Amino acid sequence: MYYGYGRAFAYGFDWTYLLLIGAFILSMVVQMKMQGTFAKYSKIGTRSGMTGAEIAQMVLQSEGLYNVTVQPIAGSLTDHYDPRTKTVNLSQTVFGAKSLAAQSVAAHECGHAIQDARDYAPLRWRTSLVPIANYGSRFSWILFLIGLLMASGLLIKIGILLFSFALLFQLVTLPVEFNASSRALAKLEGSGCMQADELDGAKKVLGAAAMTYVAAACTSLMYLLRMLSLGGRRR
């Protein structure tokens, strides 16, 4: 049975599946690169011998951020800064570790705390987008698929709009992450905690981490293009 989805469907092929395959491959490659880079530099120490937690405290104190708490959390690569509670949360592989990777990640998360304290605009924008981005990631596809099944142009448009907000959140995240890494590298170099050769390793760790956000944004863009294509055919 043919529902007007275009000639591609008449021959049993939907080219938008290529977008899904491309998104999957991109995500897998970037994740493997990130995990491999982190694992490599987790085995390499630095001359300072400081733990991730000690680096975090040093960076925060150098900025006068005595109201920000550094605490351990469960998991691996679960590190994040929470602006609501003013806490730098470091994973088990970072908090007490003395590796180059641990120090780099800890400094990066403190970069977010500095952004918060300095009222960095992209961070403020990202924070304001969190609620609608969460709704978008949870309900956009549900509404979109219901819209396709019911031939409802309104639901299709709402689904696409919600997903667009999720993509916008990821796009705004990019300057936030890159800026936090720049602040982290500047602190590590300025404090003398890392020498030139160690900073090269830190750049690789933070660069690999940043690419995961780039990949996530590209993946969401591919999904949005698929939604637009499918929605256009249904209409």
C-alpha positions in Angstrom: 0.0 0.0 0.0 1.4 3.4 -0.9 0.6 6.5 1.2 2.3 9.2 -0.7 5.7 9.2 1.1 7.5 9.7 -2.2 9.0 7.5 -4.8 11.6 6.1 -2.5 8.9 4.3 -0.6 7.4 2.9 -3.7 10.6 1.0 -4.3 10.9 0.0 -0.6 13.8 2.3 0.3 13.7 5.4 2.5 16.9 7.5 2.1 16.5 9.0 5.5 17.6 5.7 7.0 21.1 6.8 5.8 20.8 9.7 8.3 20.2 7.3 11.1 23.1 5.1 10.1 25.4 8.1 9.8 24.3 9.4 13.2 24.9 5.9 14.8 28.4 5.6 13.2 29.4 9.2 14.2 28.3 8.6 17.8 30.1 5.3 18.1 33.4 6.6 16.6 33.4 9.7 18.8 32.6 7.8 22.0 35.3 5.2 21.3 37.8 8.1 20.7 36.8 9.8 23.9 37.0 6.6 26.0 40.3 5.6 24.4 41.9 9.0 25.0 40.7 9.2 28.6 41.9 5.6 29.3 45.3 6.5 27.8 45.9 9.6 29.9 44.4 8.0 33.0 47.6 5.9 33.1 49.9 9.0 32.9 50.7 11.0 35.9 51.9 14.6 36.1 54.8 16.2 37.9 52.6 18.0 40.4 51.1 14.7 41.7 47.8 16.4 42.5 44.5 14.6 42.5 41.5 15.8 40.5 39.9 17.1 43.7 43.1 19.0 44.7 43.2 20.6 41.2 39.6 21.6 41.5 40.1 23.2 44.8 43.2 25.1 43.5 41.3 26.4 40.5 38.3 27.5 42.5 40.4 29.2 45.2 42.4 31.0 42.6 39.1 32.6 41.4 37.9 33.3 44.9 35.0 30.8 44.6 35.0 29.6 48.2 31.2 28.9 48.0 31.6 26.1 45.5 31.9 22.6 46.9 33.9 19.8 45.3 32.4 16.3 45.9 32.7 12.8 44.6 30.0 11.0 42.7 29.5 7.5 41.5 30.3 6.3 38.0 32.9 7.0 35.3 32.9 10.1 33.1 29.8 11.4 35.1 31.6 14.6 36.0 29.6 17.8 35.9 29.0 21.2 37.6 25.6 21.9 39.1 24.8 25.6 39.1 21.8 25.1 41.4 23.8 23.6 44.3 27.2 25.2 43.4 28.9 21.9 43.4 31.7 20.4 41.2 30.8 16.7 41.0 33.8 14.5 40.2 33.5 10.8 39.3 35.4 8.0 40.9 38.0 8.0 38.2 38.7 11.7 38.7 38.2 12.8 42.3 41.0 10.9 43.9 43.1 10.1 40.8 46.4 11.7 40.1 46.4 11.2 36.4 46.7 13.8 33.6 43.2 12.9 32.5 41.7 13.4 36.0 43.3 16.8 36.4 42.2 17.9 33.0 38.5 16.9 33.6 38.5 18.4 37.1 39.8 21.7 35.8 37.2 21.7 33.0 34.3 21.3 35.4 35.7 24.2 37.5 35.7 26.1 34.2 31.9 25.9 34.4 31.9 27.1 38.0 33.9 30.1 36.8 31.4 30.7 34.0 28.6 30.7 36.5 30.3 33.1 38.8 31.1 35.5 35.9 27.6 35.2 34.5 28.8 33.8 31.2 25.9 34.4 28.8 25.9 31.1 26.9 25.8 29.2 30.2 22.8 31.3 31.3 21.1 30.6 27.9 21.7 26.9 28.2 20.3 26.8 31.8 17.2 28.6 30.6 16.7 26.1 27.9 16.9 23.0 30.1 13.2 22.6 30.9 11.9 22.9 27.3 14.9 20.8 26.0 14.0 18.0 28.4 10.4 18.1 27.2 11.6 18.1 23.7 13.8 15.1 24.0 11.1 13.1 25.9 8.0 13.9 23.9 8.9 15.2 20.5 9.1 11.8 18.8 6.0 10.5 20.5 3.9 13.5 19.2 5.6 13.3 15.8 4.9 9.6 15.4 1.3 10.0 16.6 1.0 12.8 14.1 2.2 10.6 11.3 -0.2 7.8 12.2 -3.2 10.2 12.5 -2.2 12.3 9.6 -2.2 15.3 11.9 -0.1 18.2 10.6 -0.5 20.0 13.9 1.1 17.2 16.0 3.8 16.7 13.4 4.7 20.4 13.6 4.6 20.4 17.4 6.9 17.3 17.5 9.4 19.0 15.1 9.3 22.2 17.2 10.0 20.5 20.4 12.8 18.5 18.9 14.2 21.8 17.5 14.5 23.2 21.1 16.4 20.0 22.1 18.8 20.7 19.2 19.1 24.4 20.1 20.1 23.3 23.6 22.9 21.2 22.2 24.1 24.0 19.9 24.2 26.4 22.8 26.2 23.8 24.8 29.1 23.9 22.3 30.5 27.4 23.2 29.9 26.6 26.9 32.0 23.4 26.7 34.8 24.9 24.5 35.0 28.0 26.8 35.2 25.9 29.9 38.1 23.9 28.4 39.9 27.1 27.5 39.5 28.4 31.0 40.8 25.1 32.4 43.9 25.0 30.2 44.7 28.6 31.1 44.4 27.8 34.8 46.5 24.6 34.5 49.2 26.5 32.6 49.1 29.7 34.7 49.3 27.8 38.0 52.3 25.8 36.9 50.4 22.6 37.7 51.2 21.3 34.2 54.3 21.6 32.0 54.1 22.2 28.2 54.2 18.5 27.4 51.5 17.7 29.9 49.3 20.5 28.6 49.5 18.8 25.2 47.9 15.7 26.7 45.3 17.8 28.5 44.3 19.4 25.2 43.8 16.0 23.7 41.7 14.8 26.6 39.5 18.0 26.6 39.4 18.0 22.8 38.1 14.4 22.7 35.5 15.3 25.3 34.4 18.4 23.4 33.9 16.3 20.2 31.2 14.2 22.0 29.1 17.4 22.2 29.8 18.2 18.6 28.8 14.7 17.6 25.6 14.9 19.7 24.6 18.1 18.0 25.3 16.7 14.5 23.3 13.5 15.4 20.3 15.6 16.5 20.5 17.6 13.3 20.4 14.4 11.3 17.3 13.3 13.3 15.7 16.7 12.7 16.3 16.4 9.0 14.7 13.0 9.0 11.6 14.4 10.9 11.3 17.2 8.4 11.5 14.8 5.5 9.0 12.4 6.9 6.7 15.2 7.9 6.9 16.8 4.5 5.9 13.5 2.8 3.0 12.9 5.1 1.6 16.4 4.4 
